[in-house]
Each structure stands twice: as structure tokens, then as C-alpha cells.
Amino acid sequence: MTTVPSDTQNALRDGIIELTFGEPDPALLAVGLVRQAAADVLDDAGPAALAYGSPAGPAALRQEIARRIAAREERACTAADVLVSGGNSQALGQALTVLTAPGDAVLVESPTYNLALGIMRDHAVEIVGVPLDEEGLQLGALQAALAELRTAGKRARLLYTIPTFHNPAGVSLSAKRRQELLEIAAEHGLVIVEDDVYRELVYEGQAPPAIWALEGEAPVVRLGSFSKTLAPGLRVGWINASGSLLERLAASGVLESGGCVSQFAASVVGRLLASGGYDEHVAVLRRVYAARRDALAAALREHLPAGCTFALPAGGFFIWLGLPPGLLATGLLPVAEARGVAFAPGARFCSDADDRSLRLAFSLYDEQTLQEGARRLGAAVTAAQAGRA
Ligand SMILES: Cc1ncc(COP(=O)(O)O)c(C=O)c1O
């Protein structure tokens, strides 16, 4: 059974299978690789490893990230195109600080990553949700939202999107829509902030090309992170953006004062990538998480009553489950918790998000526990439908 120590972000409750949290299984965190890389960094650099870093982050990590991108994605990349971040949460906050002014509208998918909404609320921006479907963000609805904002005399500066293995919806933006989105953004002077946190966790074929890799006239800021592959506690990620935009992001007061936001951990990740064990580690994660996804999906098919719907995600951590007519996820949650399983109701993922759906994370537990979670959920949905809650 998975255990999460009590001083971590998400405490597990006794007797409840928590399909709520989109975090890696602690048993799969790269303890050995991190231990070795940290020792190597300290042995080699001594006290210099613990000094203030340069604002852009350790050159060795930036080079390793650029090398990986150039080898895997359809866009040339050098260390100059990489700014080290403290993970996508910090990077999103930084993008909002630098790229928005109070009163600006920020467009998001509805549903979107719920904790990104909190980061936006730290800034005086107006959050505007745009619906998505099985091909990702609906571009007709995006254009309608832009037109409405313009009519109201408001400015939309930024679109925050998770186009690849979406949290919570599991979908990816289609290739056609990626191109069209770039055109719409160029026309409206919109910066696209692409949260690419799940790119490495692909279970079928290849991940779609990043919008950043297709970048045309519209500016794109791509946020990458090692949280889901190595360890969220490292707080290491990066930002890709072209020339002047990256310079604007790098010229923040916080970076000028403190240097790289995660200097030591970033040096450790740089060493870890150079040592060559990372690809093997990610290959293991893909195998394990794909098997968990399949186990949960099969058990949901077995235990859920008719009227529940979901699609198998090709990557990431989540199954987005539609409930039968008449049920709302927020109302179902206490019924499910009483039967020993929890999930994230749809209403959490945007102020106007659809509460007829809910998010199930398959990252935290082994296959057997996921199967038991699906059985308990099936019993809860059946009971709620029959009014036997
Ligand atoms: C879409 C998305 N973005 C960002 C994060 C957090 O990323 P980081 O740990 O790099 O701050 C998560 C974690 O759940 C996420 O799902």
C-alpha cells in the first residue's frame, strides 16, 4: 500500500482510496538517481554547488534540457532557449507576473488544472473559461470568448492551456487545432502559455508536437517540469520561449535577487540527466503507469453502471469520467467516501466547469488498489442512482 509521509502536500486518509491526487507514486520517485547525482555535484563543485546561481539556472542543466529537446522535438533548441524554473507552478506565476497587468483577462480551458486557478488568483486577472471536447480546446468557443471580451472593452493577454494529456480531461489538442490556435493567437495578440508537464508520460505512440515547437507568429511560452518524472519535491522545471520573450521572463526581480529559484536541485538534475539513467527511469514509469491506467479502465468498465462514460487517455495521470444523467460529482463524493474511495469532482476545475464529470488519478496506487477503488466507486454510483446514498 502506498504511504505518503505526513509533511507532504496531500495526506492520505485511513480506509480511503484517494483517486483524487495527481501526483507520482512515492515508490516511483528517483531516490537512487537523485542521491548519486547530489553526491557527485557536491564532490565535484564543493561549496560552489551551494552558492547563489545565475538567474537563468545552471548552464549544465540548460544544455542537457536543450539537447534532449533538439533530439526529440521538431524544433532546434540551445541552452539560450531554456530558462530553469522551480517547476511549472512557479513558472506560471512568473509568466503571469511578467506578462499580465491587473484587470487583464486570462483564458483557460474549462475544465483546467484546478491549482493553476489558484496561481491566477494570486494575480489581479479575470479568469475566463473556454470549453474543451475530445480534441481539446474548442476554438470556435475561444473566438467567441475573445470577441465578447473585446466588445466589453477588456484585453485578453494570455491563454493558459494543457494541450498534451490534459489535467483533468485526459485529452490532447488535435494537430489541426494546434495550428489553428497559433493563428488565432497571432491575430489577437495572445501569448500562449503551454503547460507541458505530462509530455514524457506517454503510453501510446508518441506525444503530439508541442505548440511551442510549431510556433509561428504567435508567442508561445512552454513550461516543462521534472515533477512527474523525477520528483515533485525537487522543484525543478524549465521555460522555453523565443528571444525577447524569454529575456522578459528572465528579467524578473525575484531572479535578480535570489538567482535561479532552485539552484542546487537544478544542478543535481543537470548531473542526473548527463549521467544517462533518466531515459531508463522514464521507460519504467511509462510501463508502470500504462499498466495502472489499463487496470483502472478495465475495472471501471466492469463495475460502473450503464451511463458512465470515459475515454482512455494516451498519457498523463487521469481518467475523466462522465456520470449518468441526474448525478453530480460533488453530491456523489460523500457517498463514495463513505464507501472508501475519493475523487476530484468536476466543479473544482473551473468556476463554470461541468460537475457531471469527475477526475480519477491512476498514478498513486498499484493495480490491485485501483481495481478495488473502481469497485467501491461503482457501488457508490449505483447507490446514488437508486437514492440509497
Ligand atoms: C497541469 C499541471 N501543471 C502543473 C502541475 C504542477 O507542476 P510542478 O510540480 O512542476 O509545479 C501539475 C501537477 O499536478 C499539473 O497537473
The ligand as an SDF file (V2000), in Angstrom:
LIG
                    3D

 16 16  0  0  0  0  0  0  0  0999 V2000
   -1.2410   20.5260  -15.4970 C   0  0  0  0  0  0  0  0  0  0  0  0
   -0.3020   20.6700  -14.3570 C   0  0  0  0  0  0  0  0  0  0  0  0
    0.5270   21.7050  -14.3110 N   0  0  0  0  0  0  0  0  0  0  0  0
    1.3970   21.8870  -13.3090 C   0  0  0  0  0  0  0  0  0  0  0  0
    1.4610   20.9810  -12.2650 C   0  0  0  0  0  0  0  0  0  0  0  0
    2.4360   21.2390  -11.1640 C   0  0  0  0  0  0  0  0  0  0  0  0
    3.7010   21.2170  -11.7470 O   0  0  0  0  0  0  0  0  0  0  0  0
    5.0200   21.5000  -10.9260 P   0  0  0  0  0  0  0  0  0  0  0  0
    5.1500   20.4300   -9.9010 O   0  0  0  0  0  0  0  0  0  0  0  0
    6.0710   21.4450  -11.9750 O   0  0  0  0  0  0  0  0  0  0  0  0
    4.8770   22.8360  -10.3060 O   0  0  0  0  0  0  0  0  0  0  0  0
    0.6150   19.8730  -12.2630 C   0  0  0  0  0  0  0  0  0  0  0  0
    0.6360   18.9070  -11.1510 C   0  0  0  0  0  0  0  0  0  0  0  0
   -0.3500   18.2700  -10.8600 O   0  0  0  0  0  0  0  0  0  0  0  0
   -0.2890   19.7210  -13.3300 C   0  0  0  0  0  0  0  0  0  0  0  0
   -1.1200   18.6730  -13.3940 O   0  0  0  0  0  0  0  0  0  0  0  0
  1  2  1  0
  2  3  1  0
  2 15  2  0
  3  4  2  0
  4  5  1  0
  5  6  1  0
  5 12  2  0
  6  7  1  0
  7  8  1  0
  8  9  2  0
  8 10  1  0
  8 11  1  0
 12 13  1  0
 12 15  1  0
 13 14  2  0
 15 16  1  0
M  END
$$$$
